[in-house]
Amino acid sequence: MSVVILGGNECMERNYKSLCLEFKHDAKVLIKPTGGVKKKLGSPDLVVFFTNCMSHKMLHGAMSELRGQNCYIEHCTSSSISALRKVLEKYA
């Protein structure tokens, strides 16, 4: 399963990736994407938005790019490892 994480803390990027590896998922973490989000998203199976750490413009832009794709979308207000673990356990 491929996972894209949007938002979050820069210092936690490595932890997000290692947690996804524990669940045997490929992870792409976009903390502050510059330029178009469309090219960077690809076609993931799961997209996790850490809404506390991202702008509304980035959220709406990513949601419009994901419209029509067959993927799961999760919104988390907390950008902690435990919040990501709950999401990954839900879809594991």
VMD Tcl script that draws the C-alpha trace (Angstrom):
set ca {
  {0.00 0.00 0.00}
  {1.32 3.45 -0.82}
  {0.73 6.23 1.69}
  {1.07 9.99 1.16}
  {1.27 12.19 4.24}
  {0.57 15.89 3.80}
  {1.42 18.36 6.55}
  {3.03 17.50 9.84}
  {6.24 18.56 11.50}
  {9.57 18.65 9.70}
  {11.39 17.04 12.62}
  {8.97 14.09 12.55}
  {9.38 13.24 8.84}
  {11.77 10.35 9.47}
  {9.48 8.98 12.20}
  {6.47 9.05 9.86}
  {8.40 7.08 7.24}
  {9.73 4.52 9.71}
  {6.25 3.93 11.14}
  {4.89 3.31 7.67}
  {7.73 0.85 7.06}
  {6.69 -1.04 10.21}
  {3.30 -1.58 8.56}
  {5.07 -2.47 5.27}
  {3.71 0.58 3.43}
  {5.59 2.83 1.02}
  {5.46 6.38 2.35}
  {5.85 9.78 0.79}
  {5.86 12.69 3.23}
  {5.17 16.19 1.94}
  {5.60 18.66 4.77}
  {5.78 21.86 2.73}
  {5.39 21.00 -0.95}
  {6.57 23.72 -3.29}
  {5.08 23.99 -6.73}
  {2.23 21.81 -7.89}
  {0.98 19.11 -5.60}
  {-0.48 17.10 -8.49}
  {2.86 15.79 -9.75}
  {4.03 14.90 -6.26}
  {0.94 12.99 -5.14}
  {0.92 10.29 -7.80}
  {-1.74 7.63 -7.26}
  {-1.65 6.65 -3.57}
  {-3.87 4.14 -1.81}
  {-4.12 6.24 1.36}
  {-3.69 9.98 1.91}
  {-3.31 11.34 5.44}
  {-3.82 15.06 6.05}
  {-2.42 16.56 9.24}
  {-4.78 19.52 9.16}
  {-3.32 21.35 12.17}
  {0.00 21.84 10.38}
  {-1.09 22.85 6.89}
  {-2.74 25.80 5.24}
  {-6.29 25.77 3.91}
  {-4.98 26.52 0.43}
  {-2.76 23.43 0.48}
  {-5.62 21.28 1.80}
  {-8.09 22.45 -0.83}
  {-5.53 22.11 -3.62}
  {-4.69 18.54 -2.64}
  {-8.36 17.61 -2.25}
  {-9.15 18.92 -5.73}
  {-6.27 16.87 -7.18}
  {-7.50 13.73 -5.41}
  {-11.07 14.12 -6.62}
  {-11.91 11.20 -8.89}
  {-9.07 8.98 -7.70}
  {-9.80 5.73 -5.93}
  {-8.00 6.26 -2.60}
  {-8.79 6.53 1.07}
  {-8.52 9.98 2.67}
  {-8.01 10.55 6.39}
  {-7.93 13.88 8.25}
  {-6.05 14.08 11.55}
  {-5.93 17.21 13.65}
  {-2.91 15.97 15.57}
  {0.38 15.35 13.78}
  {1.64 12.86 16.35}
  {2.96 9.37 15.77}
  {0.07 7.88 17.75}
  {-2.47 9.56 15.46}
  {-0.69 8.18 12.39}
  {-0.49 4.73 14.03}
  {-4.28 4.70 14.55}
  {-4.85 5.55 10.89}
  {-2.42 2.88 9.66}
  {-3.95 0.25 11.97}
  {-7.37 1.10 10.57}
  {-6.26 0.32 7.01}
  {-3.74 -2.47 7.72}
}
mol new
graphics top color blue
foreach p $ca { graphics top sphere $p radius 0.5 }
foreach p [lrange $ca 0 end-1] q [lrange $ca 1 end] { graphics top cylinder $p $q radius 0.2 }
display resetview
